[in-house]
Amino acid sequence: MKKTIKQLAMCLSWLPFVSAVHAEALQVGQTAPSFQLKNQDGNEIKLTDRQNQGWTVLYFYPKADTPGCTKQACAFRDSIQLIRDQNAEVYGVSTDEVSSLQAFQQKYKLNFTLLSDPDAEITEAYGVKMPIVKYAKRWTFIIDPSLVIRKIDNDVDPALDAQRVADSLKQLQANP
């Protein structure tokens, strides 16, 4: 029995590193998959509304109010002005329900939009859904005003992601 539990634990420990089976990997230069999701207040947000409105940062995270996700969200909160100064808006996407996102945003005084993807459809469309479980991997996408993916980070450090995004935005805007 102990051996079976150990083997199961070993198999499950690989889940975050295994690619989603059904989604094709997105590439820099592709048009970002369109979406319409509810934000933390229950309002519909469409990616197409961002077209020609500035840059869009979509960061996917596994679960609201968990240690790594909180660290990442608070880093974006603290760096939001650096990002907005570069004509960009940040959207955090998870498979959490709207009510969980609202509580998360209020608890940590987050000053950017959180999006709920409870069916994991958009999470899967972006190729970041973990197999078997309905969680997103921790990935960040930078999308230009034409809604073209300009950068994909699949090796995200929660504490450093916001600063890396700010640096990447500067670099991408300097070298179109």
N, C-alpha and C positions, 0 to 999 in steps of 0.2 A: 504494500500500500504506500509506504514512504517513497519507494522508488518511482511509483506511478505519479505521485504528487510532484516529486522533483522533476520528472520528465515533462509534466504538464506546465509547470512553472517555467522551465527552460524554453519550451515552445512559445508560451505566451509572452515571454520577455522580448521576443523578436518582433512582435506585432508592430510596434511603432516604426520599424525600419523596413517593413515589407511594403512594396508599392500596391496601390489599389488595383485589383484585378481588372475591373471593367473600364476604367477611365484611361484615355490616352494621355500621355505626358504633354503638358503644354510647353511651348517653346517661346523664347524671347522673339518678338517680331510678329507673333500671332495676335489676332483680335481677342481681347479678353471675353470669356463667356459671359453673356448677358444674364442679369438676374433681377428679380424683384423679391425683396425680403422685408420682413417687419423689423423695425428698430426696437430699441429698449422701451419705447413709449407706445408701441403697437402701430406706428405709422409705416406705410409702404415706402420703401426706398428702392429706386431703380438705378442700375448702373448707367443706363442710357441717359439719365438726367445729368450725368457728370460730363457728357460729351461737350467738348469745347469750353468747359468750366474750370479747367485746371487739372492737375495731376491727382491721381487716386492711389492711395496706399491701402491694400487689402491685406490684413494679417489674419491668418487662420490660427486658432488655438484650441486645445482640447476641451477645457471645461472652466467656466467662470468660477472665480473665488477659490481656486486651488493655488498652491504656492508659486509655481512657475508662471502660470497665467496671470496671477496678480502682479508679480514682479514685472512682467512684460507690459501689462496695461498701465501700471503706474509709471514706467519708464516713458511710454508714449504720452501720458498725461503731463509729465514733467518736461518733455521736449516738444510739446505740441506747437509752441510758437516758432521754434526753429523750422518745423515742417511747414507750417502755414505761411511763414515768410517766403517760402519757395513755391507758393501757389499750389499747395497740395492739401488734401483732406485725408484723414485716417478713418478707416472702418475696420473694426474687429469683428471677425465672423466665427461663430461656434454653432454647435448643434443644440445649444441650450434653448430652453423655452424663453419667451419674451419676459415673463415674470422674473426669471433668474437673472437675466441681463439687466433688468431695471434695478434689482436689488444690488447687483455687482457694481453698477455705475454709481448708484447713490452711496454705497458703503465707502467707495474709494474716491468719490468726487471726480469721476472720469469726465473729461471735457471733450470727448469725441464720440462718434456714433458706434454703437454695438449692433450687430445684425444677427438675427435668429434664423438658423437653417435647420429646423427640427427634423426634417425628413432626410437631411444630408444630401439633397440633390445638387446644390451648388458646390458643396464640399467635394462631392464626387466629380462634378464637372471640371473643377480645378485640379483634380488628380491628387487631392490631399486627404481623402477619407482612409482611415485605417481599416484594414480588412476585418471582417466579422463584427467589430464593435462600431457603434455610431458616433465616433469622435473624429475630429480633424487632427491631422499632423500639424506641427508648428512650422508653417511656411509663410513667407511674405512675398507679395507681388507688388511691383510698382508699375502703374499703368499711366500712359501719357494722355493728354487731352483728347487725342483721337481714339482712345480706348484700345490702344495697342500695348501689349505687355512689353515693358522695356527692361525689367529685371525680375528674376525669380531667385529667392534665397530659400534653400531647403535645408540649410544648416544654421538655424536660428538660435542665438543665445538670447534668452528672454531679457536679460539685463542690458544687453548691448544693441538690441534690434532697433530701437528708436534712433539712436545716434548713427547707426549704420544706414538707416533709411535716409536721414538728413544728409549724410555725406554722399550717398548714392544719388539723391535728387540733385545736389549741386553738380556732381560729375555728369549726370545724364543731361542736364539742362545746358551745361557748358559745351558739351559735345553731342549735338543732336544727330 
